């Protein structure tokens, strides 16, 4: 009997705002909400964006403030807090020549080593020298326009580094701290109680970035320092590692001594980490698993790289779609007429528990992850081109899910969260996979969502965006439509698919399963099957009995109350990020140990393994 990985908390931040309590999801489907829900959603965003604070955050928004919130969220024209795409700084190499040579003065400490052969240096005193040279190789400050002008950006005015003491932290790690804090606080259970119940060695953390931390505080600054005439800092290399989102959360949010890992798989990175967590819980290695990803790719070098590949929607390409007046808010166009994907920044986190522990602690049941399937593409001509591996991941996920929930649920009560990257190649290849497999499994009109239309492509966190949106669908029943396109492109396969251009409302309990799909560079394909909470409750009742479920509901009352109190504070802009720098350090001299067990100060005892896993072989 395998344990069921139950989703007990979730949180994070992306261009739609805060993820916990389905806040960000509601921004996606804002036009389908009631007046009260719409007002509450916009009020929460206004507080996050620093437009209102404290008690005033509870009141209605006037028209001007509402417009600021709407304009400052989701995909939009790139803001200058990142860089000025119209006037982006670079260095132009130049060779200066003169028949009479050059004479100039400079500080003696700025002289190059070794001196060029044709330089004549004359000391002037006070640390200055006069130089005569026949020619000069120089780098001239220059500015040029970057052709990509749209991105999925965090809400305007929301700066994660301002929410805790983030000195010298790359933006991706700032996001990781805030996102994991949001998820943990939305759990509604003190983390020390979780550790005591699960055991410190039965907690896993799996998280990473796909591209590392590439801003000046991470690998970006590390690689630029010599060419910019600066010095490498002691932090840039270490904080630039792709494993740092997990490392930061272990050290500063959870204080975890359990299993940790950072799996990277291009755009499938989140699902790779989720797979590790699901396997840990299903086989009993861990009782709790925290899964996340954080990516902050909105730096000129990354945009240059993707642009040179022809991967991003640039201004010229968008003009062919929109005409001279480009609508940057509709730049990300999954399954429609498109010209490339749109980068986004974000972080997403979930807390999984095995079914027994979730019931014991009274945790809220938001759903469950049945499985995550991963397959490579085999032989490839182009490393960035799609391949056959995604057929395998989707088919395996569908087949196992049918075995769990039955044929009727698969055919009539499931939906897909597509990778939907908004490239011409993806719209054809991914739709072909869904359409052909839907036909093979007898699905007539399979609902297909693509949240990158609103958020852009957050790379490592992209499938986390899909997961969080799916939890919102299970809660509210509104399937987000692809509202950034006017029609489905002619080359998209959709005989058996329902690619809606407007939001679709359904009874939440009419949706049993969400499939999350990811297609990454290099052949990194992954598909996850996520079960709805109403279905999970029925499964738990069958395994544990109605009496256990009744006791769980009673325990959940206090948990829900504590979680709601956090939501209230956060909706007023009081995020209270967890950042325990240097707190609770373990005195290693006080560790108690024997051949049977080990006890770290302040933590429950860890029993050491004493059984032979290869008993039949020894």
N, C-alpha and C positions, 0 to 999 in steps of 0.2 A: 504493500500500500504506500503510495507516494503522497507527500504532503502538498497541499495547495498553496501557492504563493499569493496571498491576499494583499491587495493594495489598501493600506491603512492611513496613508497621508500622502499629500503631494503639494509641491510648491515650486516657485521659481519666478523668473521675470523674463519678458521678451517684449517686442514692440506693442503687444496688446496690454501690457501692464503686469500686475501680480497674478500668479497662477492659482494660488490656494483659494479654496472655496469657489472655484470656477469663475473667478473675477475676470481673468484674461479671456476665457471662452466667451463670456457674455459680451465683451467688446466685439468679438467676431460676428456675433448674431444680434447686434444691438437693435437693428431695424425690426426684429421679430419679437422683441421683449415688450412686456406691458409697460405702461408709463411709470409705475413705481420701480420696476426692475431697471429700467433705463436710467432713471434719476439716480438710483443707488449706484449703478455701474459708473456713471459719469462723475459722481461725487467722489467715489473711491479713487478714480484716476486723477481728479483734480488735486486731491491730497497728496498722492504719490508724486505728482509733478510740481509740488510746492506752490500751487496756485491758491490753496486754502489750508489752514492749519487748525488743529484742535477742535473745539466745539463747533466752529463755523463750518467745518467740513460736513456737518449733517444737514445743512440747509439746502434748498434748491439752487440750481445754477441759473444765472441769467444767460441770455442768448449769446453775449460776447464770450463769457467764460466757457460755455458749452462748445462754441466754435473753436476756442483755443485747445480744448481737450481733443476734439475730433481731429483737428489739423495736426496735433502733436503726437499722434499715435499711428501704429501700423506702418506699412511701406509708404515712403514719401521722399521728397527731394532731400538729398543729403544736407545735413545741418553743418554749420561751420565749427561746431564744437569738436568735430573730428578733423576736418581740414577743408580748405576752400577748393572745391574741385575745379572751379573756374580759373584759379590762380595758385596752382600747387607748386611748391618749391622743389627744385632739383638743381644739380650742378652740371653745368655745361663745360666739358673739357675743351681747352683752346691752347694753341701754340702761338706765342707772341714773338715776332721777329722784327728787327730793326737794323738798318745798315750802320747806325751810330751806336747801337747798344742801348741798354737801359741803366739808369742810375736811380736808386731808391733807398730809403732808410727804413729800418725795422728794429725790433727788440732783439738783442743778441740771443736770448733764450729761445727765440722762434726760428733760429737758423736750422736748416735741415742737416741731417747727418747721413752719409758724408756730404760735404759741400759739393755741388756740381763743379765739374772741372773748369768751366769758364767763368766762375764767380771770383771776383776780387773783393775782399772784405777789409774795410777800414774802420777801426774802433773810433767812436765819437765820445765816449765817456757816458756815465749815468746809465750803463746797460744798453746803449744804443750803438748801431753800426750802420755804415754806408756800404751799399753793395753795387758793384758794377758787373753787369752780365750781358752776354751777347744775345741771349734769347730766354724766354720763360715758358715753362709748361704750367698752366694755371687752370683752376676750376672756378668758373664764374657763376655767381648766384643767378639763377634764371627761374622763370615761372611759366607754366603751360597748363592748359586745360586738360583734365582727365575726362575721357569721353563717357564715363559712367557716372550718372548723376542721381540715381535713386538707390535706396537701401532700406531695409527693415531696421529701424533704430529704436532703442529704448525710448519711452515717452519723454518728450521734451521737458527739460528741467529736472529729471530724475538722474542723479549721478550716484551710482552705487558706492563709490569711494567715500562719499560724504556721510555714510550711515554708520561707519565704525572707523577705528584708527587704522587706516589702510596705507600708511606711508610706504612708498616704494613697491606696492603691489601692482602687478599688471592688471589691466581691466578685466581680463577673463577670470582671474582669481578673486577679484572683488565680487564679480557676479556669482562665483561658486559659493563664497561665504554667505551672501545674502539669499541665494536660492535655497541652499541647504537649510539655513536658519528658518526660512519661510515654511519649508516642508516639516521640519522637526516641531516647530511651534504649532503648526496646524494639526499635529497629531493629537493634542489634547491630553497627553500623558507625559509626566516628567521622565526625562531620558534615563535618569538614575533608576527609576522603577523598571524601565524596559531592560536595562542591563542586568538588574538583579533577577528578573524573571527568565531572561534568555541565557544568561551567562556571558561573561566578557569575551570568551573564545568562540561564541556562537553568533557573533555579529559580523556581517560582511559589509564592506564599502567598495563599490565598483564605480569609478567615474574617471573621466579624462576630457581632454580637448583633442580634436583631430589634428590641428595645425600648430599646436603649441601656443605660447603667449608671444605674440609678435609685435607688441607695442614697445616703446622705448624702455620700459621697465623690465622687459623680458628678452627674448632672443632677438627682437628687432634692434634694441639698443646694443646688444652684445655684438651683432654683426656689423652695425654701422659705426661703432665707436672709433676705430682706427681711421676709417675714411673720413670721418667728420672731425678729426683732430682731437677726439676726447679719449677718455680712459674707461676700460671695462669696470663695472662695479662688482662688488663681491656677491651681489644677489642676482644679477641678470641671467646667468647660465642656469643656476638652480631653479629659479622661479619660472624659467622658460620651458621646463620639461612638461611633456603632455600628461604626466601622472600627477601634476600638482593639484588639480581640482580634488582628487581623492585625498592626497596628502594633507592639504589644507583643512579639509573637512574632518579627517581623523584627528588632526592635531589641535584645531582651534574651535571646532563646533561640537564634536561628539566626545573627544578624548578617548577614542576607541583604540583598543589593543587587539582587536579581532582581525579577521582576514581582510586583506585589501588588494586591490588590483586596478589597473588602468588599461583597458583594451581599446586600441585605436583601429578603425576600419573605414577611414574616409567618411562619407556621408552616412554610413551605417553604424557609426561609433556608438551612439546611444543604445541601439539594439544589441550590439555586441556585449556591452556592459550589462544590459538587462538579462541577456542569456546566461551570463556567469552567475548572476544573482538567482535566477529561476532554478538553475541546476543545483546550486547550493541548498536551496530550500526544499526542492522536490526530493532530493536524496537524503536530507537531514543533516548535512554538514553545518548549516546555519539555521537559526530560527528567525533572525532578522537580517534584512539586507537593504542597505541604502544605495540607491542607484541614481547617478546624475551625469551631467555633462555641462560644460561651459565653453562658449566660444565668443571671442571678440575680434572678428576679422576685418573691421572697418578701418583699415590703414592703407595708405596709398600703394605700398609694395604688393599687398595681397590683391588689391583691385587691379594693379598693373598685370600681375601674373595671370589671373583669370581672363582679363581682357585680351591679352596676347594669345591665349588659347582660343579666343572666340566664344567663350562660355557665357559671358555676361550680357545682359540687355543694355546696349549703349544708346546714346542719344540718336545717332544716325539710324539705327535699327528701329527705334521707337517712332521716329518721324515717318518711317515708311508705313507704320500702322496708324498713327494718330494724325499725321500731317504736321505742320509747323508747331502747333500748340500741343506739346507732349504732356500727357497726363501721367505724372510720375507715380501717382497713387495706384495706377493700374499697370505698372511696369511688369509685375509678376503675373503671368498669364498661363497657368497650367491648362493644357488640353485645348487652348485656343490659338489664334494666330499670334505667334510669339517670336522672339529673337534672342533669347538667352535668359539665364536665371538672375535673380536679384539677391545679393548677399544680405544677411541679417545677423544681428547679435542676440544672444540670449543664454539662459541657463534653465534647466528643468531637472527636478528631483522627485523621486517617489520613495516611500518607505514600505517595503514588503515584510510581511510576517507569515510564518506558517499558520495554517488555519486554527490549530489548537491554541497557540499562543494568542492570536488575535481575539479569540473568544474569551480566553482566560483574563485578558487585560481590559476587555470591554471596548476594544478599538472599533472605530467606525469602519464599515466595510464599503469601500468605493468601487470594488470590482476585484478581479484576479487576473494574473497573467498565466495562461495555460502553458504556453511554450514560446520559444523563439527559435526559428530555423535559419541556418546560415549556409550558403553555398557559394563557391567560387565559379568563375566563368569558363575555366579550362583554357585551352589555347586561344590566344588573342593576337590580332594584328595591331590594334591600337590599345594601349593601356587604359585610355579614357573612354573607349567605346563600350556600350552595353553588350551583354552576352547571354547565354542560356541559363546561367545559374539562378536567375530570378524566377524562371519557370518552376524550378525545383523548390525554392523556398515557399512560394505562394501555394503550390500544389500540396506540399507536405503539411503546411499550416491548415489548409482547407480540409484535407483528409483526416487529420487527427481531430480537428474541431468537430467534424461531422460524427466521428466516433464518440465524442464526449457529449454533444448536445443533440445529436440526431439530424437526419436529413432535412426535416422541415425547418428547423432553426437556421441551418446553413443557407437554405435556398430563399427563405422569406424574411428572416429576422437578423441578417448580418449586413454589414457595410464595410467599405474599404476606406482607409486613409492613405491615399496615394502618395508616393514620393513626389510626384507632380512638380518637377523642378523648373518647368517653364522653358524648356529648350525644344526646338523642333524635333530633335531626335528622340527625346524622352517621351514626348506626347504620342509618338507612333509606337515605340517599342513597349512602353508600359501599358498602354491601352490594349495592345495586341495580347499581352500576357493575361490581363484581367478578362478580356472578352473571350478568348479561347478557353480559358479555364472555367469561366462562368458557364459557357456552353457545355463543357465536359461534365460539370457537376449539376446541370439542370437548372441553373439560375437564369431567370428571364430578364429581370431588370435590377441589376446589382447597383445599389447606391454607391457613388464614388465621390469622396470629398478630397480637397487638396488645400490645406491651410497655408501653404506657402504663398498662396494668392494674397494673403493678408499680412504675413509675417516675414516673407522672404526666406532665404535658405540659411538657417543658423548653423549649418555644417554639423558639428558633433551633436548639437542639441536638437537637430531637426526632427528626429523621431520622437524625442521627448515632447516637442510641440504637438505631434500627432497623438501621442498618448494622452496628454493633458486635455486636448480638445475632445478626444473620445470619452473621457470621464465626464466632461461637460454634456456631451450628447446623451450619455446614459442618465444623467441627472435631470436634464431639461427637455430632451427629446427633439431638439432643433438640429438638423443636419446642415452645417454651413454650406451654402452654395458657392460656386466659383463666380463671384459677382464682378470680377475684373475683366471678364470677356463678354462679348455680345453674342457669340455663337461658338459651338464646338468646331474645331478646324476640320476641313474636308478629309484629311488623311488619318484622323483618329478613328480607331476601331471601337464601335460602341453598339453593335447589334444586341448584345446582352447586358449592356451597362446603362445606368441612369446617371448621367453627368449633368447635374442640375445647375442652372445659372442663378437660381434664387434659393434662399433658405427653404428647407422642407420641414414642416412640423409633424411629428408623430408622437404617439403615446410612448413615453420612455420605456415602458415594459413590453413594447412591441419590437425592441431591439435587444438581441441577446449577445451578439458578438461583434467586435471590431477587429479588423485585420490592419496592422500597421506595416506598410511596405517601404523599403529603402533600397535604392540602387546607388552604389558609390563607385567612384573612380577606382580602377584597378581590379574590378570584379568583386567588390565587397557587397554582396546581396544579403538582405535579411528580411524576414517577415515574422511578425509576432501576432499571436492570437490573444485577445483580451476579452474576458467574460464580464457581462454586466452584473451589477450588484444584486438585482432581483434573482438572477439565475444562481449566483454564488450563494445567496441565502438558502435557496432550495437545496443546493448541494450540501451545504453545511448541516442543514436539518436532517438530511438523509444519513450523513455520517455520524453526527453527534447527538441527534435527537432534539425534539421540540423543547424539552425541558432545559437543555443546555442553551438553546437559542433564547429562551425566555430570560434565563439568568444573565445572558450576555446583554440583552436589551436593557435590563435594569442597570448593569454596570456601565453601559454606554451613556447613560444620562449625565453622569458627572463628567465623563470624557468630552461629550459634545458641548457641555456648558463651558469647560475650560478652553476648548478650541474656539468656540464662538467669541469668548472674551478676547482672544488674540485677534480674531478677525475684526472685531470692533475697533481695537487699538490701531491695527494696521490700516484700516479704512480712514483713520484720521491722520495718517502719515507717520504713526509711531511704530516703525518696523522692529525696533529693538533687536538688531542683528546680534546673533550669538558669536562672540569673538573672545575666546578665553586664552589670550596670549600669556604664556607663562603661568597659568593657573593650574592648580592640582597636579604639580609635577610629582612623579613617583620617586621616592627615595629608594634607589636600587639596593642600598645596604639593608633596607628593612624588608626586602622580599623574603618570604619564608618558602622553603622548598624541601621536598623529599623525593624519593623515587616514584611516589604515587600521585603527588599533587604539588601545585605551586600556587602561592597566594601573593598577589600584589596589594600593597597597602590601599585600603579604601575600596577594593573590589572583591566580588565573590571568589571563592576558591575555584581554581581550574583543575579538574581531574585529568591526569595524563593518560594517554591511550595504554590499554593493557591487554587488548585482544589481538590475535594474529589474523590479519585480513587475508592471508594466504594459507589458511589452515589445511586446506586439501592438498597443498603442494609441499608442505614441510613436515 
